[in-house]
Amino acid sequence: MPRKPLTENEKEATRIKAIAAGMELIERGEAVTIRNVAREMGRSAMGLYTYFKGHNEIIDALAGYALASELQSAAYWKWFFATIPIGHPVAQQIIKDGKAIQ
């Protein structure tokens, strides 16, 4: 019997879990890759492509989460500025608003 399609709420719940997994990786100083995020969630790497188009979309989601929550984790900001190009819209917003830790 075919699986029923996921609802938007189910997709969003999994995206939130993936963001949390990515944040855990950052806090431990590990690379944020599709494979590592999937491993952290106990899922297959290919399964994450149901929720994200690719690595860049996960990175964008992590950056957006941090900006929205004004996360003040030194580990996060170290990762962010080592990973996100200065021209990235989220980086530009942080620079403009001064929300990165001093």
Secondary structure, 3 states (H helix, E strand, C coil): CCCCCCCHHHHHHHHHHHHHHHHHHHHCCCCCCHHHHHHHHCCCCHHHHHCCCCHHHHHHHHHHHHHHHCCCCHHHHHHHHHHCCCCCHHHHHHHHHCCCCC
